[in-house]
Amino acid sequence: MLLTDIALGPGMRGTELAEQARARLPQLPVLLMSGYASALLDAPPGWHLLRKPYTRAELGRAMARALAGARPG
């Protein structure tokens, strides 16, 4: 599983990192996190998004969904 923030700073976005990782490991579950509004995010379909701030329980549930291959939502 790849867990990354969408905003990584200058040079690369988390979505770009995930695309590169998926090019090598196509079945890699991806869980993106961000504090930005959903309307500003460009996560590809099938990738999971965890909104910040989040609790440990929310992180655990999001990871479980991503690892199980459940649809985001």
Buried (B, 14 or more C-beta within 10 A) or exposed (E): EBBBBBEEEEEEBBBEBBEEBBEEEEEEBBBBBBEEEEEEBEBEEEBBBBBEEBEEEEBEEBBEBBEEEEEBE
